Amino acid sequence: MASSSEQPSGWRPPAKRGQTERWRLASGDDVEACLVAAERLLAQAYEGQRHEQNVRIATGSLAFVTLGSLAGLAFAFAQPDGVGSLATVLTGSATTIGTVALFMRLAVPRRRSRRAQHVQLVLAQDLASMVGNVFLDVANREHWSVFRMEAYKLRLSAFPLRTPRYDVSHPADGGRSRSAEGGSDV
Amino acid sequence: MSSVEDEGYLFFRQKTRTLALTTLPGQRSDVRLLAKQELFGSAAIIDGVVFVASFGFDHVWPHEQEIVAQQLTPFSLDSLRDYNAFKELDYFAETCQWIAEKRLVSQPHSWPRWLLVIVNKADLFWSQLDDARAYYTPGSGSAFDEVAQQLRGQLGTLWPLVYEVVPSAAVSTDYVFSPHRGDLRATSQLQHWACRASIRSLGGTLEGLSG
């Protein structure tokens, strides 16, 4: 175990703020990096949602086709002349087992991916909210052009509405987001 | 600021008229953008626009407090109020811009006829009411008034927009901003009955404008 004398020379305990370290205000670069990260997370979340929707449609179609196949097999099994009872039962069983396995294969990652999308979306909203709070101040300090400010406003308008943290519940938990703050500007 | 788009109706005491109200979220978001496009687009008919100001006592959501606190130099209530007032001015300029754009994209019968600025949370700055009046009142020459006058200049005399400012206090509550850097507080200076009276007065103003 390394003794205190072996610590790197640059190491020192964190200074108490306000005494030796001044508050560092955000810069235009910080704001830009934050917004780019937020946009990337938002794009990932939307891409995940789109993928999940495709999977949902695919599983729905599969379920429909499977039910149709089973109904056809049941009909064939019930025929007096018989199409081959053993073959029918085997085919029906294989179809059912295969379908259940496929559902399990698709359903389990779906729940995980939904959680990941939710996290991505919340993080994107958090970052956008941070940018929204800071960029006017930074723009004023760094004398941004009106063009740049308007572009930031439009970029922020692409994000979904941020609800207070205590109101956000995970969709997988069956919760719904709801806010209680009143008042408005228009 | 509302965090969702709300719709509701305001019933006046005489019950001869109702006023449909749509509240737009203050946070820049897709909901705000779409609602703005719907209301300030070509189809919707708007009687008037209400802008809610707070003379620097804008509510800061708990999850935003640390970020806002980082921007305050020095860390004081005055800095926070300056910060909020600056944001408020930007939102007001944006609202005025929407009103001016509405004139370009829609027919005259759908243009808003009045703009009402409600200076809310008056219970927190009651002792500074003269300062608030000097900042918000039409013709005062303040930064806020400049934006309003610029809008009226843009609209011209063919479309006289009635512009009014009223103070109000919805509820008597202290203002608290408590990030890790410390607590900033402002005490409510009005009783509940006075707040209720201000809301009644506000209802009368709205009735007069919409009538």
Chai-1 contact restraints between the chains, C-beta under 6 A:
chainA,res_idxA,chainB,res_idxB,connection_type,confidence,min_distance_angstrom,max_distance_angstrom,comment,restraint_id
A,M130,B,I67,contact,1.0,0.0,6.0,A-B,restraint_1
A,G132,B,R28,contact,1.0,0.0,6.0,A-B,restraint_2
A,N133,B,E64,contact,1.0,0.0,6.0,A-B,restraint_3
A,N133,B,I67,contact,1.0,0.0,6.0,A-B,restraint_4
A,N133,B,V68,contact,1.0,0.0,6.0,A-B,restraint_5
A,L136,B,K87,contact,1.0,0.0,6.0,A-B,restraint_6
A,L136,B,D90,contact,1.0,0.0,6.0,A-B,restraint_7
A,D137,B,Q71,contact,1.0,0.0,6.0,A-B,restraint_8
A,L156,B,R28,contact,1.0,0.0,6.0,A-B,restraint_9
A,S157,B,R28,contact,1.0,0.0,6.0,A-B,restraint_10
A,S157,B,L33,contact,1.0,0.0,6.0,A-B,restraint_11
A,F159,B,S29,contact,1.0,0.0,6.0,A-B,restraint_12
A,P160,B,D30,contact,1.0,0.0,6.0,A-B,restraint_13
A,L161,B,P25,contact,1.0,0.0,6.0,A-B,restraint_14
A,L161,B,S29,contact,1.0,0.0,6.0,A-B,restraint_15
A,L161,B,V31,contact,1.0,0.0,6.0,A-B,restraint_16
A,R162,B,Q27,contact,1.0,0.0,6.0,A-B,restraint_17
A,T163,B,S3,contact,1.0,0.0,6.0,A-B,restraint_18
A,P164,B,W61,contact,1.0,0.0,6.0,A-B,restraint_19
A,R165,B,H63,contact,1.0,0.0,6.0,A-B,restraint_20
A,S179,B,S3,contact,1.0,0.0,6.0,A-B,restraint_21
A,S179,B,V4,contact,1.0,0.0,6.0,A-B,restraint_22
A,E181,B,S3,contact,1.0,0.0,6.0,A-B,restraint_23
A,G183,B,S2,contact,1.0,0.0,6.0,A-B,restraint_24
A,G183,B,V52,contact,1.0,0.0,6.0,A-B,restraint_25
A,S184,B,S2,contact,1.0,0.0,6.0,A-B,restraint_26
A,S184,B,T23,contact,1.0,0.0,6.0,A-B,restraint_27
A,S184,B,L24,contact,1.0,0.0,6.0,A-B,restraint_28
A,S184,B,V52,contact,1.0,0.0,6.0,A-B,restraint_29
A,D185,B,G26,contact,1.0,0.0,6.0,A-B,restraint_30
A,D185,B,F51,contact,1.0,0.0,6.0,A-B,restraint_31
A,D185,B,V52,contact,1.0,0.0,6.0,A-B,restraint_32
A,D185,B,Y91,contact,1.0,0.0,6.0,A-B,restraint_33
A,V186,B,L24,contact,1.0,0.0,6.0,A-B,restraint_34
A,V186,B,V49,contact,1.0,0.0,6.0,A-B,restraint_35
A,V186,B,T95,contact,1.0,0.0,6.0,A-B,restraint_36
